Amino acid sequence: MGETVQVEIERKFDVDGQASLPRLNGVGGVAQVRYRPPMALEAVYFDTAARDLSANNVTLRRRTGGTDAGWHVKIGKGERRLELHSALGKEDAEDVSVGPVTVSVPARILDLVQVHVRGKQLVPTARLNTLRSVVDLLDGQGRRLAEVSDDQVAAMAVGFRTESRVQHWREWEVEVVDAGLVAASAGGTDAFLDAVGQVLQPAGARPSAVGSKVEKVVGKAADPLDPRAPLAGSGAAEEHDGGAPAVRAVLAATVRTQLKVLKGWDPLVRRDVKDSVHQYRVACRTLRSLLQTYAPLLEADAVGAVIQDLKKLGKLLSVARDAEVVRDQVQEKIAALPGGAQGVNAGMIPGKTVRRLRGVMARAYEAAQAQQVKRMRTGWYFEVLDRLDAFALTLPMHPELPEAETAAAAAMVPLATDQVDAVLALAAAVGSEQDRARRLDLMHEVRKEAKRLRYAVKAVQDATGLDLGAELVARMKTAKKLQEALGDHRDSVMFQEHVLDTSKVAARKGEDTFGYGLLFAAEFALQARTEAAAERLVVKLAGH
C-alpha cells in the first residue's frame, strides 16, 4: 500500500464565479502551461466530537477521485504543511456514507493522529464535492514547477452536527510541485508564489483568510494550549508590575510551544521517517531541560511528576536513537580514514566487515523502533500526554514565589546561571579523574548538563523572544559548542564499543578482523581532538 510524506507548499485564493484564470507563461520561470481535463473529487473530513484535530491544526480526510485518492493527514497551518498520504486499501469502502452510518477510520490512519485523539472516536464532520481543473506550470524542459487548481466547491457540515445547508464557493490553489526546481527558476518558493499571486490578484483573486476548505464549513476550533492563550484561571495576559512579562506567562508559552513540537514529531516516528526519532527525542529533552532548570519556580510535586514522565519517554527513545547513530557512522568513519572512502586504508576493510557493522545496528534500530512505537500505542503513553497537557494548561507555580520576583528575566536568569555553575563543577571533576571509565562517564554528564543549559535558554528565546541578557546568551552559545564537541566524543566511544563487540563475533566465526582494528584505532585521534576542544570551551564558559 503506497504511503508518502511530503511538505505541502501552497497558497489559496478566493475568486468570484466569473473570474478567468490569467495566462501564467513567463511568471517565475514558467515557460509553458499544460491544461488537464476537469476531475470530480469527493472528500469526507473527520474529527472528534471535541474537535481535537482542528484545535491542533490537523486535518484528516478521505478523498476519492483525481490523482491522489486516498487518506490524507495534514499537519500544521499556513503555506507549509506536512502531508501524509495513504492510498485506499482493501478495508476502505468504495463509498462513504455520512448519513446515519458511522464511518470508521482505518487503524493505520488513526495511528497518525492518536497523539491528539487518544482513543476517542473519529466521526465525519464535513463532506466536500469539488470540480477541479488543473493547470501545470512547466519549465523550459517540460518539468512541473507547480500547479494551479481551479476548484468549484459544494460543501456541507455533517455527522455529529446538525446537517447544514450546502455552501458553494470557488477558489484557486497554487501548489509548488518541485521546490528545488522552483528555487532554481525563481529564487525560492516564496518569491515564486509572490510572482504568481501578483498575476492572479488583478484577475479577481483574493488571498484566502482560512487555511483549509473544511474551515470554511465548520470553522476553526480554539486551542486551549495555544502558547498565546491565557492560563487556566488567569486573565488574558500576565505582566509583572513593572510591565515586563511575568515568569508564569513566559514559562507557559515556552512549555506549550515545546509540547506542540513534541506532538508534531509523533506521527513521523510512527512512520519511521528519517531523523524523526532524533527530533522527537530532542523535543522531549528540551522540555525536560526547561522544567529541570526552572523547577524552583514551579510547584514541586507537579513539576517532579512531569519530569519523571519525560525521563521515561526519553528512555523509550534512547535505544533506537543510539543504534541509529552508530549504524549511520559506519560509512562516515570509513570515509574519514586517511585517503578517504576510496583510499588505501578504506580498501583494507573487507565488505563483509562493513556489512556486519551496519547490519547489527540496523537490526537493533528496527527492533527498538518497533518497540517504542508499540509503547506509543498504549494507554500509558496517552496518560503521559494527558498529564503533560494538564500541566501546560495551568502551569502551577511555587506557592512561595514572591510577587516582587515574578518578572520573567529576573527570576529565570539566576537559575540558568546556576546551570552554568553545574557544568563547570562537573568539568572540574573530569580534569581530576584518572580512571578512564569514570572519566568517560563524567564527560557524558558534562555534555548533558551543557545541553540542558542550551535547551533551557534557547527554548525560552525561540518561544517568547525574552531578553535573558547578552552574557547568558553568549554562555548558551559556548555551551552548544561544548555539547557538540562532547557529543562527537561520545559518538566516537559508542562506535568503538560497537566495533569491538562486533569484532569478537566475527573472530568466533573465523573472519578477518583487521578492518575492525583499523577502525577502532582511528577513533583515538578524534577523541583526543574533541577532549582538547572541550577543555578550551570549558575555560571560555568560565570566563564569560
N, C-alpha and C positions, 0 to 999 in steps of 0.2 A: 504494500500500500504506500503510494508516494506521499512524502511529507517534506515540506520546505520551511525554512526560516529565513526571513529577509527583513530588511529595513524598508518600509514604505515611505517614499518621499513624494508628497503631493500637495497641491493647493486646490481648494474648492471655490467655485464662484456661483452665485445665484444669477439667473438670467430670466428675462421675460420670455413668454412663449413664442414670440415672433422674431426674436433675435437670430441673426445668421452668424455662424462661425466664420471668422475672418480668415484670410489666407495667412499662413504662418511660414511660408518659404522665406529663407534668409534670416529668420529670427534665431538668435542664439546658436548659430552653426547649423541650422536646419537647411538642408539642401533640397529636399523633396518631401512630399507628403503622400501617404497612401491611405485610401479610404476603404474601410471594411464594411461588409454588409451588416445591417442592423441585427441585433440579437435581443431576445427576450430573457430577462433574468428574474428569478423569484427568490427572495431571501426571507428567512424567518429568524428573528433575533431572540435571544434567551437571556434571562437574568433570574435572580432570586426574587422572592416577594419583597424583600427589603432593599432590593436593587444594589446589592453589594458590588457587582461588576461595574455598573455605571459610576458609582462613587469612587472607584479605584481606576477610572479611565481605561476600562477593559470592555471590549465589545466581543460578543460571541454570536456567530450566525451560521446558518446552514443555507448554502446557495445552490440552486440548480440553474442550468443554462449557461451559455457562454464558455469561455476557455478555461475558467478556473473554478468550475463547480466543485463543491466540497464544503468542509467545515473551515471556518476562518476564526482565529482568535487574534485580535489586535490589541496591543498593549501600549499605553501612553497617549499623549494628546499633542496637538499642534501639527506641524508639517511633517514631522518624522515620527513614525510609529513602528514598533516591531510587529511583524505579522507572521503568524504560524498557520500554515495551510496543510490540511489533510484531505486527500481525495475521499470521495464517498466509498464506504466499504459495504460488504455484503449485509452487515447488520443494519445499515441505514435504509429506511424505507424509501421507495422511489418518490412517493408523495407524502408530504407532511400536512396533516390536518391540524388546524389550530382552533377548531371549534370546541366541542365538548371533549375531544381526545387530548390527553396529556402526552406530549411528545417527550421521549427520553433521549438524553444526550449520550452518545457512546462513551464508554469508560475511558477510552484513550483521549477523548476530547475533554471530558470532565476533569481528567487528571491535570490538564494545563491551567485550570482556573481554581483548583482546590485551595490554593493559598488564600483565596478570598471567599470561596463558597463554604469550605469546611463541612461538608456533609449535608448542606441544605439542598432542597430540591430546586432544580432549574426549570423554569416554565417559559413558554413563549410570551414575549411582550409586544412584538410588533411584526407585521408582515408587509413586505415591500415588493411591488411589481415594477420593474424598470425596463423601459425600451431604450437600449443603449446603441449609439452609433459611435464608432471609434475611428479616430484619425491618427495614424502612426506618423511620428516626426522622425525623419531619417537623415543621416549624414550623407556626405558625398559618396560613400562606399555602400550605401543602402542599408546601413546598420541602424537599428532602432535606438534613438536617443530617449524618446519619451512618447507618451500617447495622450491624446486629448479625448475624453469621453463626453459625449453629449447625451445626458440622461433625462428622460421624461419619466417621472416617478409618480406612482399611485401607492399610498401607504395608509395603514390604519393600526391603531393600538389594539391588542388582543390579549387573551389569556386571563390573568387574574384581575385585569382592569375591565371596566365596562367598555364593551367594544365601541370604538369611536367612529365618527364619520370618516369617510375616505378623504385624505388630503392629497392634493395634486401640486406638483411643482416641477421646475426644470432647473438643472444645474450643469455646469461644466467642471470637469475634474482634469487637472494636468498632473500626470504622474511620471516621474523620472523612471525610465526602464534600466538604463545603464549609467550609473553615477560616474564611472571612470571616463566614459566617452563624453559625457556632458561636461565634466571638468576640463577635458582637453579642448572641447569646442567652444565653451562659453565662459571658462574661468571658474566654474563651480556651479553647484546645483542652485544656490540662492540667486546667483546672477542670471542663470538660465530661466528660472521661474519668474524672476522680476521682468525679464525681457518679454516672455510670453504674456505675462499679465498686463504689461503696458500696451499690448496689441489687443487683448481680449476686452479690457475695460472700456475703451471707446466704442466697442461694438455692443455694449449693453451689459457687460458682466460686472457684478459687484462681489467683492470678497465676502465669502460666507462667514456669518457670525457664529456658526456652530461647527463642531469638529467632525460630526458624522451624520449620516442620513437619519439614523434611528433617534438622534437627539431632537430632530425636528418633530418627531412623532410623540415621544414620551418624555422629552426634556432630559436634563442632566441632574442626577441625584447629588445631593450635598455630601461632602466627605467630612465626617467629624474629625478625622485625623489629618486633614489638610494642615500643613505647617503654619498657615496663616489663620486657622480657625482658633477661636478662643478656647482656653482650657475649661474643662467641666467645672462649673461653679464659679467662674470668673467673668469679668466683663469682656468687652470686645477687644481691649488692648491692655497691656500691663506695662507701666513705666515706673521707674524709680522716681522719688520725689524731685530729684534734680533734672528730670526729663530724659535721662539715659534709659536704655532698655533694661527692664528688670530681669534678674537672673532666671526666674521661673519661665518667663516667656521665651528667652533665648535658648534655654535648655530644652524646652518643649519643642520648639521649631527644629532644633538640631536632631533630637531623638526621632521625631516624626519623619523628617527628611531621610534619615538613615534607615529607618524601618521600611520606608517605601522602596529604597534602593534594594534592600534585602529581599523584599517580596517580589520585586521585579525580576530577580535572577532565578526565582524558584522554578518557573516553567522551563527555563533553559537548562537547568540542572537535570530536570526530569527527562529532557530530550537529549541530554549529554552533548550539548552544543559546546564547541571548542572554547576553553578558558572559563566556562560558566562556573565550575566548581571553585576555581580560584577566586573569581569575583564575588561569589556568594560568601565564601569564607572571609574575604576582605571586609565585606559589608557587616558580617557578624562580628568580626574582631573590632571594627571601628566602633560599632555600637557598644560593645563591651568595654573598650578602652575609654570611651566617653563617660560611661557610667562609673567605671572604677576611679578615674581621675577626679571627677567632681562628686564622688559619693558623699563626702562630708556635708554637701549642701542638700542632700536628699534624705527622705525618711529611711532609716537603716534597714528595717525588715523588708520593706517593699523593694528597694534597690538591690538588696542582697539576694532576694529570690529571683529577680530578673537576671542578675549576673550569673547565677548558677544555671539558669535555663540556657543562657548564651554560651556558657562553657560547655555544656552537654552538646549543644548544637554544633559548636566549633569542633569538638572532639569527633563528632559524627562525620565531619567533612575531612578531617586531617589525614586519615588513612589513604583515601583516594587522591587527595592533593599531593601528598608526599610521593606516592607511586607515580603520579603523572609527571612530577618534576624530574625524578630520576630517569624515567622512561625517555623523556624528551631530551635529556642531557647526553645520551649515548652518542648521537651523531655530532652534537656540538663539541663534545670532548675530543672526538676523533679529528674533527676539522681544526681544533685548536692546537693539535700537536705541531711541532716544528715541521715546516714543509706543507702544512695544510692537508686537506682531505685526500689529495692526490699524491702526497709526498711519500718519501721512503718510509718514515715512521708509521704512517697510516697503513701503508702497504704490508707491514709486518703483522697486522691484526687480521686474523682469518675471518671470513664472512660468518662462519659458524659462531665465533665469539660474539660478533655484533648481534646476530640474530638471537642468541641466548640472552644477552644482556637486555635487549629490548623486550624479548618475549616474556621473560619472567615478570618484569614490571608492567607490561601491557596486561597480562592476565591478572596481576594483583590489582591494577586500576579497575579493570572491568568488574571484578568481584566486589571491590569496595564501593564502586559507584552504584552497582545494583543493590547492595545492602543499604546504602544511605537513602536511595530512592524508595526502597521498601519501607524504611523507617519514616520517611516523609509522607507515607500514605496511611499512617496510623493515627489513632486518637491522641496519642501523646504529642505528636507534632502539632495537631490542631489546638490542643490545650496550651502549648507553649505560645503559639501565635495569639491565642485569646488573651493570655496574660500580658504579652508584650503590648497588644492593643490597649488593654485596660490601663496599663502603666502610662503609656503615651497620652492617653485621653485626659488623665488627671494630673500626672506628674507630681506625686506627693513630695513636698519639701520637708526638710528637717524642722521639727516643731520649735526648736530653739534658735532658729536663724533670725538674728535681729533685723528689724525692718531697715535700720540705717545702713546695713551692709548688703542690701539686696540689689544694688546696681550690679549689672552682669560682669563688667570688666573688673571691678574692684573685688568681687567675690571669686572670680574664676582664675585670674592671673596668678595669685599666690599658690593655688593648688596645682596649676600647670608648672610653676617654678619648683614646687616640691617634687614633681615628677622628674624634672631635670636633675635634682639632687639624687634621686633614686638611681638614675642612670649612672651618674658619676661615682656613687658609692659602690655599685656593682663592678664598674670598670676598674676601680682601685683594687678590688678583691681579685680580679683577673690578673692584674700585674704582679701580685704577690703569691699567686698559686703556682706550685711546682708540678703537681700531679697533672699529667696531660688529660686524663679523662675528666677530672674535676674542672680543669681549666676550660675544656670544650663546653661543659655544661654551663659554666658561668658566662662564657661568651654568648651562648644561646640566650641566657637570661638578660644580658645587656641588650641584645638585639630586640627582645620582646619589650623591654622597658622603653627603649628608644622608639620602637614602633608605637607603643601606647602614647607617648608624648606627641608624636607626629599626628596620629589619628585624632587625639583629643583636641588639638589646636586647629588642625585643618578642617575637621568636620564642622566646628563652630563657624570658622571663617566662610566656608562654602555655603552653609545653610543660611547664615544671617548677615554676613559681612561685618560682624562686630570687630571693632578695633581692639586687639589684645596687646598692642604695643609693639614697636619695632624690635625691641630686644628679644621678646618671646618668639616672635615670628622668625627672627634670624636663628634662634636656637632650634626651633622646629625644623628649619631647613637643614641645619647641620645634623640634627637627629635623623633626618631622612637619609642623608648620605652615610651616616654611621650604620643605620639599619641595612642599607643596601650592601655595604661592604661586608658586614657580618652575615648578611643573607647569602652572599656569594660564598663566604667561608663555610657556612652551614650546609649549603647545597653540595659543596666540594666534599665535605666529610661524609655526607649521606651517599654520594656517588662512590666514594672509596669503599664504604662499607658494603655497598651492593656488589661492587667489582670483586671484593674479597670473598663474600659469601658465594657468589656465582662461580668463582674460580674453583672453589672447593668441590662444588657439584661437578664441574667439568673434569677436574682431576680424577674424581672417583670413576668417571666414565672413560678415562684414558685419553682425554682430549688434550691438545696442545694448550698450555696455559700462559705462554709467553706474552700474548697480547694483553691478557689481564694484568700482568705485572707491569707492562709498559704504561697502561692507563692509570694504574694505581700510583705509580711513582710520579707521574706527571702532575698529580694534584698537589704535591708538596710545595711547588713553586707558587702556585696560585694561593695556597693558604698562607704562605709567608707574606705575599704582597698584600693580601686583604687584612692580615693582622697588623702590618705596618700602617696601612691606611687607617684602620680603626683607631690605632693609638694616636695618630695625628688628629683625627676628628674628635677624640675624647678631650685632648688638650684644647682644641678650638672651642668645644662646647663649654668647657670650664672657664674659658677666658672671656666669654661674651659679657 
